[in-house]
Amino acid sequence: MDLKGKKGWIFDLDGTLTQPVHDFAYIREVLGIRPEEDILATIAAKPEQVRRPMTEQLDELERHFAALAKPADSVLECLTLLKSRNCSLGILTRNTKEMALLSLQAIGAADFFSLDNILGREESQPKPAPDGINFLLNQWDMDSSSAVMVGDYHFDLLSGRAAGVSTVHVDKQDHNWPEDTDVRVRTLSELVSLFS
């Protein structure tokens, strides 16, 4: 697949633009969520009096991990190259926008993204829903054939597929989802080599 002509680039944040630091097993344990359950879906299904304190606790845990964020290899090179080509850049994360901003600041990448192009779970339905991608495409007045979703997890690829954009799997741990992956790379530097 030729990525050079793509003008809209939507990135997952944790584990894609950052080195993975979130300990989801620990988060589930603290929140009392079983290992096989989706954290956000489980919290959303709770009654309000349970959901509110769980959400506050999740926010506190995410704030802790956001402060620890470290840049993925070649992240600034990748974003600089895309910006130099006048590409639109967006973030679609299952975190809150506040946590996304903290992470982007921690890795030195906040200036690459307009605030309107950073979507967390409060701005759109969380991935794997395609809503966030569709919102960004509409905002950019861009057809899905001109855009790419880049992520490290199956939810990223599923949301890209559902929105009809190309998908890039940054696969650092041999998690293979070929049916939902157009391009598979190990690192962002490998991705840069595909469109430079």
N, C-alpha and C positions, 0 to 999 in steps of 0.2 A: 504494500500500500504506500502511495506517495503522500507524505505528510507535508511536503514543502508548500503546497497550495492552501493549506488549512489556515483560516484567519481567526477562528475562535478557539481558545484553549482554556478548558475548564479543568482545574486541578482539585483532587482531594488534597487534604492538608497533612494529617498525621500519617506518617509512614511513607508518604509520597514526596512532599516538599521538605518534610522533617525526618530525622531519624526516629524510628519508633521508640517512644518512651512510655506510652500509656500501658499500664498493666491492667488489662481488662479482667483477668481472673481476680485480681485484688479488688477492683471496683465492684464486680459482681458479689464477691464475698462480703464486702462492707455494706452493700445495699441489700443483701439477703436474696440475691437473684441466682437461680440455678445456672450452672455452666452452659447449658445448651440454649438458654433463653436470651433473646435480644434485649439489651438493656433498655433502649428507648421504648420499644413496644410494651415491655413488661411494666414500666413506670406509667406509660400512657393509659394502660388498662386498669390502673388502680383507682379507687374512689378518691375524690379531691382531697379529703383529709389525710390520706396516705401519700398521694401523689406529690403534694406540695413539699413536705419535708424531704421526701426522697429526691426530688428535683434539686432542692437546695443543697443536699448532701452531694449529689452528683456534680453540681456546679463547683462546689468547694474542691472536690477531687480533681476535676478537670482544670481548675485554676492552678492547682499544684503542678500537674503534669505540663501545662502550657508554659509555665515558668522555666521548666527544664528543657524546653525544645532546643534542639540543635539542628543546623541545616543539613539536609541530605547532600551528598557529594554532587557538585556541579549545579546546585539549584540556582545560584545567582547567574552563572554562565547561561543556563537554559532560559531563564526569564529575561535576561538582557538581550539575548539573541532574538527571542520572540518579539520583544518590545521594539527592537531595531527594525523589525519587519512590519511594524504597525499592526500587530495582532492584538485582538481583544483578549484580555486575561481575566479569568474568574476563579473564585474558590467556591467549592461546594463541599461542606463538611457536616457531619452529624453532631459536631460540637455546637456551642452557641457562637454567635458572631463575636461576642466579647472575647471568648477564649481563642477564636481564630486570630483576632487582632493581636492578642498577647503573644501567640506563637509566631505570627509573621514579624512582629517587632523583635522578638528574641532571635530570629534567624536572619534579620537584616533585609527582609523582603517586603515589608509593608508598603513601600513606595511604588511597587510594581502594580498594585491593585487599587482601583477606585473603591471607596466604601460601598457604593451601590452594587459592586460586582463580587462582594463577599457575602455568601449566603450560608447561614447556619440553620439549625433545626427549627428556629422560631420564624425564619423568613420563608421557608418552604417545607413541604413534606420531606422528611428525611429519606435519604437513599435507602432502598433501591428505587423509590418513586422517581419519575423523570421530571417532576415539577420544577425543581431548581434549574435544571438544564434548560427546560423550555422557557422559563422566566428570563434567563440570561440571553438565549437566542432571540427572544422577542425584544428585549432591551437593546440588543446590538443590531436589530433588524437583519438577522442573519438566518440563512437556511441551514438546516441540520447537516446537509452534505458538506458544509464549509467548516464544521466544528469537530472537536475532539474532546473526549473525557479521558483524563489521565488519572489512574489510581492504582493502589496496591491491594485492594480487596475486592471480593466478588460483588459486593453492593455497588461499588463504583462502576464496574463493568455492566451490571444489570441496568443501572440507571441510564448509562450511555446507550445501551441497546434499545431500551424502552423509548428513549427520545430520538432515536434514529441517527445518532452521531457516531463517528468512528471511536473506537476504544483502544487505549494504550494501557497495557498492564505492566506496571513497574514491579516485577516479580523478584524480590530479593530472597525469598524463602522456599522456592519450588512449590508454590501453590498454583496449580495449572487449571485454568478455566478456558480451554481453547474455543468452545462454542460461543463465548462472549467476548473474545479477544481478537482484535484485528492485528495489533502489533504487540509483541512481548519483548520487553527489555529488562535487563538486570538493574540498570542504574540510569539516572538522568543524563549522565555523560554519554551513555550509549544512545539515548534518545536524541541528544544534541547532534551526534554524528549522523543520524538519519536525515536531518533536515538542514545540515550546514554544508 
